[in-house]
Amino acid sequence: VGIIDAKDYYKKEAENERRRQLRASKEGDREKDQLLKQMELDRKEKEAEGPVTHGSVAKNLGDGPNVMRAGDIGIGKSSGG
């Protein structure tokens, strides 16, 4: 009889823990709801600005991108021999 009671107790505790975690996760949902509302407001604000009527323009970057490749420092080069 004691084993059965212990099983019931731990089963009930497991359920209670699951409920606690669900409650805790719902608190995080409030933050998520706030973020979603803010995103919707931002979307409406952006929509109110109207369509973009000018195209993008290329910018002169000078002498090009400063890129170093592995081959520039000797990686992957056969040294011979």
Backbone as a ProteinNet text record, in pm:
[ID]
protein_1_A
[PRIMARY]
VGIIDAKDYYKKEAENERRRQLRASKEGDREKDQLLKQMELDRKEKEAEGPVTHGSVAKNLGDGPNVMRAGDIGIGKSSGG
[TERTIARY]
83.2	0	87.6	198.6	288.3	348.6	379.6	438.3	337.1	213.7	108.8	88.8	88.8	74.5	192.1	311.4	430.3	422.2	377.7	362.6	265.8	151.9	52	109.8	184.7	244.1	338.5	429.1	525.7	459.6	354.2	280.8	216.4	157	94.4	199	314.7	422	471.8	481.4	524.5	423.2	294.9	191.4	201.2	221	233	354.1	464.1	584.8	558.9	488.9	455.2	368.4	272.9	187.3	269.5	365	449.8	529	581	660.2	573.7	450.7	359.9	330.1	307.4	280.9	401.4	520.2	642.3	659.4	626.7	641.9	539.7	424.7	324.3	369.9	450.6	504.9	593.9	668.8	751.5	666.2	545.4	455	410.8	405.5	368.4	472	598.8	705.4	692.8	663.6	649.2	533.1	421.7	307.2	342.5	420.1	461.9	547	639.3	725.1	643.2	546.2	463.3	381.7	328.6	253.6	343.3	466	560.3	596.7	614.8	646.2	530.2	407.6	291	281.7	308.4	307.4	415.1	533.8	642.5	605.3	540.2	499.5	399.6	303.2	203.8	268.9	364.1	434.7	511.8	577.9	654.9	560.7	445.8	347.5	293.7	281.1	228.1	325.3	453	551.4	531.7	464	438.3	547.4	529.8	627	758.1	863.6	993.3	989.3	1013.5	1001.7	1136.4	1245	1376.7	1454.6	1534.7	1611.6	1738.9	1803.5	1930.7	2040.6	2141.2	2251.1	2380.5	2462.6	2590.2	2685	2758.6	2856.6	2995.9	3080.5	3218.3	3294.5	3350.2	3418.4	3567.5	3615.3	3758.4	3832	3934.5	4016.1	3963.8	3839.6	3778.8	3784.8	3727.6	3724.3	3861.8	3886.8	4014.3	3999.1	4017.8	3996.7	4129.5	4157.7	4276.8	4231.5	4284.3	4248.8	4357.8	4322.8	4417.1	4544.1	4527.4	4642.3	4737.8	4685.7	4769.2	4874.3	4846.5	4944.2	5008.5	4985.2	5056.9	4983.2	4863.1	4787.7	4737.6	4760.7	4714.9	4810.7	4925.6	5026.6	5125.3	5159	5257.2	5395.9	5472.8	5608.1	5709.2	5664.2	5753.3	5843.9	5913	6009.8	5978.1
-119.1	0	125.4	121.8	236.5	269	165.3	186.7	253.6	210.6	268.1	415.1	444.6	583.8	668.2	612.4	685.3	712.5	613.3	631.7	746.4	744.5	850.1	986.6	993.4	1119.7	1174.4	1088.7	1135.8	1167.5	1094.5	1124.2	1262.5	1290.5	1420	1532	1508.1	1608.1	1636.1	1531.7	1550.3	1638.4	1614.9	1697.7	1842.3	1860.1	1995.4	2067.5	1997.4	2057.4	2098.7	2013.7	2045.1	2171.4	2181.7	2300.9	2425.3	2413.3	2527.1	2574.9	2479.2	2516.4	2580.5	2531.8	2593.7	2737.6	2760.2	2895.4	2985.3	2932.2	3010.8	3044.3	2951.4	2978	3080.5	3085.7	3184.8	3325.7	3340.6	3472.1	3521.4	3431.6	3466.3	3503.6	3446.3	3477	3622.5	3679.9	3821.3	3907.4	3874.3	3948	3927.9	3804.4	3773.6	3852.3	3860.1	3937.1	4084.1	4139.2	4278.8	4299	4206.4	4217.9	4209.7	4117.8	4104.2	4230.9	4290.5	4415.6	4526.8	4534.3	4637.4	4616.6	4490.7	4461.6	4503.9	4477.8	4516.2	4668.5	4739.2	4885.6	4937.4	4877.9	4919.2	4892.1	4780	4744.3	4846.7	4884.5	4983.8	5119.6	5156.1	5283.2	5284.9	5175.6	5165.5	5170.3	5106.5	5105.1	5245.6	5325.7	5461.3	5553	5518.5	5601.4	5597	5496.1	5485	5406	5385.5	5305.7	5381.7	5306.4	5366.2	5406.5	5534.3	5584	5607.2	5588.4	5605.4	5474.6	5448.3	5325	5336.8	5225.5	5228.2	5279.3	5339.1	5396.6	5331.5	5288.9	5227	5331.4	5292.5	5383.4	5340.8	5439.5	5410.3	5374.7	5254.6	5207.1	5236.4	5303.4	5334.5	5229.4	5171.9	5074.5	4932	4913.8	4781.6	4725.8	4610.7	4551.3	4503.4	4511.8	4468.9	4323	4231.3	4089.8	4016.9	3934.3	3850.7	3705.6	3636.8	3496.9	3407.6	3280.2	3185.1	3174.1	3181.3	3171.2	3288.7	3403.7	3522.3	3505.2	3421.1	3400.6	3263.1	3191.9	3067.2	2941.6	2951.6	2831.3	2764	2635.2	2560	2563.7	2623.6	2628.7	2515.6	2451.3	2343.9	2404.6	2363.9	2418.5	2339.3	2230	2150	2063.3	1972.6	1897.1	1758.8
0	0	0	70.7	76.2	-58.7	-135.9	-268.9	-361.1	-353.1	-437	-400.7	-271	-227.6	-275.8	-268.8	-313.8	-464	-541	-685.3	-714.6	-643.3	-663.4	-629.2	-519.4	-476	-583.2	-632.7	-732.3	-865.4	-898.8	-1021.5	-1010.3	-893.2	-870.3	-871.4	-811.2	-810.8	-952.1	-1033.7	-1172.4	-1247.3	-1226	-1288.1	-1241.5	-1110.8	-1056.7	-1115.5	-1132.4	-1190.8	-1335.8	-1407.3	-1546.4	-1551.8	-1460.2	-1455	-1422.5	-1329.1	-1293.6	-1415	-1489.2	-1606.5	-1714.2	-1729.2	-1826.4	-1786.2	-1656.8	-1609.5	-1635.2	-1610.5	-1631.9	-1779.4	-1867.1	-2010	-2057.8	-1995.1	-2034.4	-1999.7	-1895.6	-1862.4	-1975.7	-2035.2	-2150.6	-2270.6	-2277.1	-2387.3	-2382.2	-2264.8	-2255	-2326.1	-2305.4	-2374.7	-2525.3	-2564.4	-2706	-2765.3	-2692	-2740.1	-2757.2	-2661.2	-2672.7	-2796.9	-2821.2	-2939.7	-3068.3	-3070.9	-3190.1	-3213.9	-3106.4	-3121.1	-3174.1	-3120.9	-3166.1	-3313	-3352.3	-3492.3	-3582.6	-3538.5	-3617.8	-3630.1	-3519.8	-3526	-3620.4	-3613.2	-3703.3	-3848.5	-3872.2	-4008.2	-4062.1	-3977.1	-4019.8	-4043.6	-3958.7	-3975.2	-4106.8	-4136.6	-4260.9	-4381.3	-4367.3	-4474.6	-4500.7	-4395.5	-4407.6	-4481.2	-4482.2	-4552.3	-4702.6	-4751.7	-4894.3	-4964.3	-5092.6	-5167.6	-5190.8	-5212.5	-5244.8	-5391	-5418.4	-5555.8	-5622.4	-5550.1	-5611.3	-5601	-5702.5	-5705.4	-5624.9	-5604.9	-5532.9	-5624.9	-5566	-5642.8	-5596.7	-5691.9	-5657.7	-5600.5	-5496.9	-5437.1	-5479.8	-5501.9	-5537.7	-5410.4	-5407	-5286.8	-5287.7	-5386.1	-5391.6	-5472.7	-5412.9	-5487.6	-5473.5	-5439.5	-5430.7	-5289.2	-5271.8	-5137.8	-5093.9	-4967.2	-4910.2	-4866.6	-4961.6	-4935.3	-4944.8	-4846.7	-4851.5	-4862.4	-4958.6	-4979	-4921	-4902.2	-4844.4	-4929.5	-5061.1	-5149.7	-5136.3	-5093.3	-5078.5	-4969.7	-4870.6	-4763.4	-4770.3	-4882.1	-4904.6	-4866	-4821.7	-4786.1	-4913.5	-4922.7	-5038.1	-5154.2	-5135.4	-5240.8	-5220.1	-5328.5	-5319.3	-5313.2	-5213.5	-5199.1	-5280.7	-5341.8	-5423.4	-5338.4	-5401	-5326.8	-5319
[MASK]
+++++++++++++++++++++++++++++++++++++++++++++++++++++++++++++++++++++++++++++++++

